[in-house]
């Protein structure tokens, strides 16, 4: 059995989807082509979903993140984002998130609003450190995202700041409460607490639920897989940070966490990026990313997925000509490798 996974607010998501399909006939036609299609090396529809790395800059240096050891990048320009959204008329959902802190991009609220005005459901993860500046907590909610995930990786200052290097625990906790209270005052349920489980915080998971309640979260997701970003170096580095508990023990702990959350009126779910797909079975068990979505880096390069995130690992082309890239030789060969059950090494993390 599997632990429950997080999902979007079903009613809000479905309403946004249907409104977009109704208003934009091209989007509806693209959506129907996607629904009727099977997995092939060349696809006859545009992506339904997209990840936009609105910035590759971050004010933290988290121990499990590639940003902690690489040169700081830049921000995606609003006009580049707008042109991409307009070109990819089939989009129904976007994630405005990469390896950086989204609120460092001065145009993030315009980006969220631009997507919302076109009935494109959006989500993003923030570290919470900037929400008190210039009423960012209000501006974020008012821009109308589908969901805001806020990273809380420790129940105490020492644990949290050991993981989220460069952070101030007290500021983040205060900011999270402000964000939730503002959303609640508008009758909105748009936030989720997100915890990356690792050896430094695995002893605090029950306490993190209690802290989430104090910050007025009603949903929390425990991410129980550390990404390797398609890199052997980060595979080894984050393997050393992984929880010590076995899968069976994590499952039993998960059941108790769910029950603990119920006592506080908090929905507890789990994100497990490992063994997500399978090479032993039908095409429906293969990676879905290559056939329905992609990742556009802050410098407008097309990367196959958010697990890789970095153009340094794999680049399929320039997002300035996404339609040309979507079925170029690189993409076609990459899809064919999965259909042949021989995906490249940087894709192996997501398979059994």
ROFI-120696 format. One line per 5 residues: number of its first residue (from 1); their letters; for each residue x, y, z of C-alpha. Coordinates in Angstrom, 2 decimals. Each point is the difference from the previous one (the first is absolute). Layout:
ROFI-120696
NUM) A) X:Y:Z; ... $
end
This chain:
ROFI-120696
1) XXXXX) 0.00:0.00:0.00; 1.02:3.59:-0.62; -0.34:3.02:2.21; -2.39:2.71:-1.29; 1.54:2.48:-2.43 $
6) XXXXX) -0.71:3.74:-0.16; -2.46:1.34:-2.55; -1.33:3.37:-1.03; -3.28:1.37:1.30; -2.17:-2.11:-2.29 $
11) XXXXX) -2.88:2.44:-0.40; 2.20:3.04:-0.62; 2.25:-1.88:-2.40; -2.89:-1.47:-1.98; -1.78:3.34:-0.21 $
16) XXXXX) 3.17:1.70:-1.28; 0.53:-2.80:-2.53; -3.55:0.10:-1.36; -0.09:3.79:-0.18; 3.19:-0.04:-2.05 $
21) XXXXX) -1.22:-2.71:-2.35; -3.23:1.91:-0.52; 1.66:3.37:-0.67; 2.84:-1.22:-2.20; -1.09:-2.41:-2.80 $
26) XXXXX) 3.64:-0.68:-0.97; 0.72:-1.13:3.55; -3.00:-2.30:-0.02; 1.02:-1.51:-3.34; 3.55:-0.54:1.28 $
31) XXXXX) -1.32:-1.56:3.22; -2.18:-2.43:-1.95; 2.92:-0.97:-2.27; 2.06:-0.72:3.09; -2.73:-2.09:1.60 $
36) XXXXX) -0.41:-2.09:-3.16; 3.74:-0.52:-0.59; 2.26:-2.87:0.95; 3.67:0.43:0.90; 2.05:0.43:-3.19 $
41) XXXXX) 3.44:1.48:-0.76; -1.64:2.86:-1.91; -3.03:1.61:1.63; -2.79:1.88:-1.79; -1.00:2.36:2.79 $
46) XXXXX) 1.64:2.70:2.09; 0.79:-0.50:3.70; -2.85:0.20:2.47; 2.27:0.95:2.88; 3.23:1.92:0.39 $
51) XXXXX) 2.52:0.81:2.71; 1.45:3.51:-0.25; 3.13:0.68:2.00; -0.83:3.65:0.65; 3.38:0.44:1.68 $
56) XXXXX) 3.06:-2.13:0.68; 1.10:2.30:2.82; -0.60:-0.85:3.65; 0.70:1.67:3.32; 0.42:-3.40:1.73 $
61) XXXXX) 2.62:-2.71:-0.44; -1.96:-3.11:0.94; 2.11:-3.10:0.58; -2.00:-2.18:-2.41; -0.22:2.49:-2.89 $
66) XXXXX) 2.25:0.48:-3.00; -0.22:3.79:0.39; 2.15:-0.25:3.13; 3.03:-0.84:-2.11; -0.49:1.66:-3.34 $
71) XXXXX) 0.43:3.51:-1.36; -3.06:2.17:0.44; -2.05:0.43:-3.17; -2.51:2.64:-0.98; -3.71:0.69:-0.32 $
76) XXXXX) -2.41:-0.83:-2.78; -1.29:3.20:-1.62; -3.74:0.55:0.08; -0.12:0.51:-3.78; 1.73:-3.34:-0.56 $
81) XXXXX) -2.54:-1.65:2.30; -2.92:1.75:-1.71; 1.15:-0.99:-3.49; 0.40:-3.61:1.10; -3.46:-0.12:1.57 $
86) XXXXX) -1.52:1.49:-3.14; 1.88:-2.41:-2.28; -0.93:-3.08:2.03; -3.76:0.43:-0.31; -0.66:-3.51:1.28 $
91) XXXXX) 1.17:0.68:3.56; -2.43:-0.76:2.81; 2.50:0.03:2.88; 3.36:1.60:0.82; 2.46:-0.27:2.85 $
96) XXXXX) 1.90:3.24:0.53; 2.91:-1.64:1.69; 3.47:-1.28:-0.70; 3.07:-0.07:2.20; -0.30:3.60:1.21 $
101) XXXXX) -2.29:2.03:2.28; -2.89:1.28:-2.18; -0.61:3.17:2.01; 3.45:1.29:-0.97; -1.41:0.64:-3.47 $
106) XXXXX) -1.65:3.44:0.13; -2.51:-1.09:-2.66; -1.22:-3.16:1.72; -3.38:1.47:0.88; -0.54:1.15:-3.59 $
111) XXXXX) 0.86:-3.50:-1.17; -2.46:-1.64:2.38; -2.72:2.47:-0.95; 0.67:-0.41:-3.72; -0.50:-3.75:0.30 $
116) XXXXX) -3.09:0.36:2.21; -1.65:2.46:-2.39; 0.34:-2.66:-2.70; -1.44:-2.74:2.21; 3.33:-1.76:0.41 $
121) XXXXX) 0.32:-1.56:3.47; 3.33:0.84:1.64; 1.99:-1.08:3.01; 3.34:0.95:1.51; 2.16:-0.75:3.01 $
126) XXXXX) 1.45:2.84:2.06; 2.43:-0.10:2.91; -1.99:2.57:1.98; 2.86:2.38:0.73; -1.27:2.89:-2.13 $
131) XXXXX) -3.72:-0.03:0.75; 0.13:2.84:2.53; 1.76:2.40:-2.39; -2.25:2.46:-1.86; -3.08:-2.02:1.00 $
136) XXXXX) 1.16:-2.86:-2.20; -2.24:-2.41:1.90; -3.03:2.00:-1.19; 1.31:0.54:-3.51; 0.63:-3.71:-0.38 $
141) XXXXX) -3.53:-1.03:0.93; -1.57:2.91:-1.90; 1.76:-1.04:-3.23; -2.25:-3.09:0.07; 2.25:-3.09:-0.10 $
146) XXXXX) -1.59:-3.43:0.14; 2.22:-1.09:2.88; 2.91:1.37:2.02; 2.31:-2.52:1.66; 2.19:1.26:2.82 $
151) XXXXX) 3.11:-1.97:0.98; 0.32:-0.84:3.70; 2.73:-2.57:0.63; 0.33:0.14:3.75; -2.09:0.51:3.12 $
156) XXXXX) 2.75:1.87:1.85; 2.41:2.76:-0.89; 3.12:-2.15:0.18; -1.30:-2.78:-2.24; -1.67:2.30:-2.52 $
161) XXXXX) 3.01:2.28:-0.39; 2.39:-2.95:-0.29; -1.91:-1.10:-3.11; -1.08:3.38:-1.36; 3.34:1.75:0.26 $
166) XXXXX) -0.29:3.78:-0.03; -3.55:-0.05:1.39; -1.52:1.54:3.10; -2.44:-2.47:1.53; -1.95:2.55:2.04 $
171) XXXXX) -0.58:2.26:-3.00; -1.21:-2.87:-2.18; -2.41:-1.28:2.66; -1.45:3.48:0.50; -0.31:0.54:-3.76 $
176) XXXXX) -1.71:-3.34:-0.55; -2.61:0.87:2.61; -0.61:3.38:-1.68; -0.42:-1.66:-3.39; -2.49:-2.54:1.31 $
181) XXXXX) -1.97:2.47:2.05; -0.33:2.36:-2.96; -1.19:-2.79:-2.31; -2.45:-1.17:2.66; -1.35:3.55:0.41 $
186) XXXXX) -0.95:-0.11:-3.69; -1.58:-3.43:0.33; 2.74:-1.60:-2.11; 1.73:-3.36:0.43; 3.14:0.39:-2.08 $
191) XXXXX) 2.94:-0.95:2.21; 1.86:-3.18:0.86; 2.89:-0.66:2.36; 2.73:-2.00:-1.76; 2.67:-1.95:1.89 $
196) XXXXX) 2.96:-1.74:-1.62; 0.71:-2.99:2.25; 3.68:-0.73:0.63; 2.28:-1.28:2.72; 0.21:3.39:1.73 $
201) XXXXX) -3.78:0.32:0.57; -1.44:-3.53:-0.06; -0.26:0.06:3.79; -2.21:3.14:-0.10; -2.78:-0.93:-2.42 $
206) XXXXX) -2.74:-0.10:2.62; 1.22:3.31:1.43; -0.05:1.54:-3.47; -3.71:-0.81:-0.25; -0.53:1.77:3.30 $
211) XXXXX) 1.98:3.00:-1.25; -2.04:-0.02:-3.22; -3.15:0.29:2.09; 1.44:3.00:1.86; 0.72:1.62:-3.37 $
216) XXXXX) -3.63:-0.70:-1.06; 0.77:-2.50:-2.76; -2.78:-2.48:-0.72; 2.07:-2.15:-2.37; 3.52:-1.39:0.26 $
221) XXXXX) 1.96:-2.20:-2.39; 3.09:-1.95:0.97; 2.35:-0.48:-2.95; 1.84:-3.24:0.64; 2.36:-0.01:-2.98 $
226) XXXXX) 3.05:2.21:-0.48; 0.65:0.90:-3.64; 3.29:-0.77:-1.68; -0.65:2.55:-2.81; 1.12:-2.65:-2.48 $
231) XXXXX) 3.52:0.21:1.43; 2.18:-2.78:1.41; 1.61:2.55:2.31; -3.34:1.00:1.56; -1.14:-3.61:0.06 $
236) XXXXX) 2.84:-0.80:2.39; -0.24:3.27:1.90; -3.71:-0.28:0.70; 0.16:-3.72:0.65; 2.01:0.96:3.08 $
241) XXXXX) -2.81:2.34:1.06; -2.81:-2.50:-0.48; -2.02:-1.16:3.03; 1.38:-3.00:1.82; -3.40:-1.69:0.28 $
246) XXXXX) -0.90:-2.85:-2.35; -2.89:0.29:-2.46; -2.16:-2.18:2.23; 0.79:2.15:3.04; -0.74:3.18:-1.97 $
251) XXXXX) -3.37:-1.47:-1.01; -0.92:-0.78:3.60; 1.16:3.44:1.10; -2.05:1.49:-2.82; -3.17:-1.62:1.26 $
256) XXXXX) 0.63:1.42:3.46; 0.75:3.43:-1.45; -3.34:-0.05:-1.81; -1.78:-0.79:3.24; 2.00:2.65:1.85 $
261) XXXXX) -0.97:2.56:-2.63; -3.67:-0.85:0.34; 0.17:1.00:3.63; 0.93:3.51:-1.14; -2.35:0.14:-2.97 $
266) XXXXX) 2.94:-0.26:-2.41; 0.03:-2.15:-3.14; 3.28:-1.93:-0.16; 1.28:-1.29:-3.35; 3.29:-1.30:-1.38 $
271) XXXXX) 2.02:0.63:-3.13; 2.24:-2.88:-1.02; 1.88:0.69:-3.20; 1.79:-3.34:-0.01; -1.37:-3.05:-1.86 $
276) XXXXX) -2.48:2.32:-1.65; 0.11:-1.75:-3.37; 0.74:-3.49:-1.24; 1.78:-1.51:-2.99; -1.75:-3.31:0.62 $
281) XXXXX) -3.46:0.47:-1.41; -2.06:2.01:-2.44; 0.78:3.44:-1.39; -2.35:1.51:2.56; 2.65:-0.79:2.66 $
286) XXXXX) 2.71:2.00:-1.75; 1.02:3.55:0.93; -2.87:2.36:-0.80; 2.15:3.15:-0.11; 1.49:-0.58:-3.44 $
291) XXXXX) -3.45:-0.28:-1.52; -1.93:2.80:1.69; 2.22:2.60:1.68; 3.50:1.47:0.28; 2.16:2.30:2.10 $
296) XXXXX) 1.12:3.41:-1.27; 3.05:1.36:1.82; 0.45:3.62:0.99; 2.23:0.53:-3.06; -2.75:-1.43:-2.25 $
301) XXXXX) 1.45:-3.42:-0.71; -2.23:-3.07:-0.27; 0.80:-2.74:2.52; -1.92:-3.32:-0.02; -1.29:0.21:3.58 $
306) XXXXX) 0.15:1.58:3.45; 1.93:-2.93:1.49; 2.92:0.93:-2.23; -0.69:3.76:0.18; 3.40:0.95:-1.39 $
311) XXXXX) 0.91:0.66:-3.65; 3.50:-1.14:0.98; -1.32:-3.58:0.18; -2.27:-0.01:-3.05; -1.18:2.73:-2.37 $
316) XXXXX) -2.45:-0.66:-2.82; 0.20:3.46:-1.57; -1.04:3.63:0.39; -3.44:0.83:1.37; -0.18:2.94:-2.42 $
321) XXXXX) -0.99:-2.64:-2.57; -1.73:-2.52:2.22; -2.24:-1.41:-2.72; 3.09:-0.80:-2.07; 1.72:-1.53:3.02 $
326) XXXXX) -2.98:-2.12:1.11; 0.51:-2.45:-2.87; 3.66:0.53:-0.85; 2.49:-2.87:-0.26; 1.05:0.31:3.66 $
331) XXXXX) -3.56:-0.28:1.30; -1.01:-2.74:-2.44; 3.06:-2.09:0.88; -0.57:0.56:3.72; -3.62:-1.15:-0.24 $
336) XXXXX) 1.06:-2.98:-2.12; 2.57:-1.05:2.61; -2.78:-0.23:2.60; -2.30:-1.85:-2.38; 2.89:-2.41:-0.59 $
341) XXXXX) 0.38:-0.39:3.79; 3.56:1.37:-0.21; -0.22:3.52:1.50; 3.24:1.96:0.52; 1.72:-0.08:3.38 $
346) XXXXX) -1.34:3.39:1.09; -3.55:-1.39:-0.25; 0.61:-3.13:2.07; -0.86:1.48:3.40; -3.69:0.05:-0.87 $
351) XX) -0.21:-3.65:-1.00; -0.25:-3.13:2.08 $
end
